Amino acid sequence: MPELPEVETAVRSLRDPLVGRTIQSAIFPADPGRMTNLDAAHFAARIAGQRVERIERRAKYLIFVLSTDTLIVHLKMTGHLYVLPPTAESPFDRWVRVRFLLENGQELRFSDTRKFGRVLLVSDPAEILPKLGPEPLEDDFTPDVFRERLKRRKGALKALLLDQSFVAGVGNIYADEALHIARLHPLREASSLSKTEADRLYTGIREALADGVRFQGASVSTYRKPDGTRGEAQQQLRVYRELGNLDKPCPDCGGPITKIFFGGRGTHFCLNCQPVKPRYMAKRTIRPATATKTTKSKAKSVSKKRSVTNGTRT
């Protein structure tokens, strides 16, 4: 799922072709279903004639401030926004869910392969947006603010960083990166951090996200920039590995990268740089990355065959 750097890249790329433009109509090729908060006819009628005043980001949401309402887009896993002339074609057109026709003849298109994205039109963003934590790259997000938010927090650091009410915009990739920069194990208990360790984590979060923005996002899966090209942040990643490719060693010590599944998420780290501290680890079940459903299925099949051979059935 696109995280803060990928969404920020999209926002910056879309400002020039969209700010100041007027939306003439919205065309849905099919029933939008749960993608929108309004039915297609109501949505199209309400947005028609509204001017794009500015485009902002809040956490992983793109916020289009219009002359009357606010258009909120969450890309989820495979959402993609791009601007083209109406006759131009794109590989993403196959999965277009809505087209916004602009007064200058251009189109803003939203494509989404897996249909998890959201395109919402509201009078007040507070109607839609969940409780979100502070923006980690803003100047008012200071070490003191971060340490204060850490107080009374419990559980594994990885889970805490993914909690959008704690800090906004961090996802699976940049949580792994931040923890490696901070030299903290992802299963470390949040309440066990010293002041020095908390400050290292604060620095790690900001450094990982700033690098992601600087290199225009990580194209580790389906993410592409609005112009269709790949970001470059994936080439700079320290421990996160696309598709579990663990051949590339730790950039700091040269040791191997370990992958586990924690909370349903692949989690990458270096045991040399991010050592286990038994007294301070969160109590949460994990499983190795090798314990996939396919492996379990094969093991179950082998066990069943052995039982039949022995004259019994399971």
Secondary structure, DSSP 8 states (H G I E B T S, - for coil): ---HHHHHHHHHHHHHHHTT-EEEEEE-SS--GGGSSS-HHHHHHHHTTEEEEEEEEETTEEEEEESSSEEEEE-TTTEEEEEE-TT---GGGGGEEEEEEETTS-EEEEEESSS--EEEEES-GGGT-------TTSTT--HHHHHHHHTT--SBHHHHHH-TTTSTT--HHHHHHHHHHHT--TTBBGGG--HHHHHHHHHHHHHHHHHHHHTT---SSS---TTS---SGGGT-SS--GGG---S--TTT----EEEEETTEEEEE-TTTS---GGGB-----EETT--HHHHHHHHHHHHHHHHHTT---
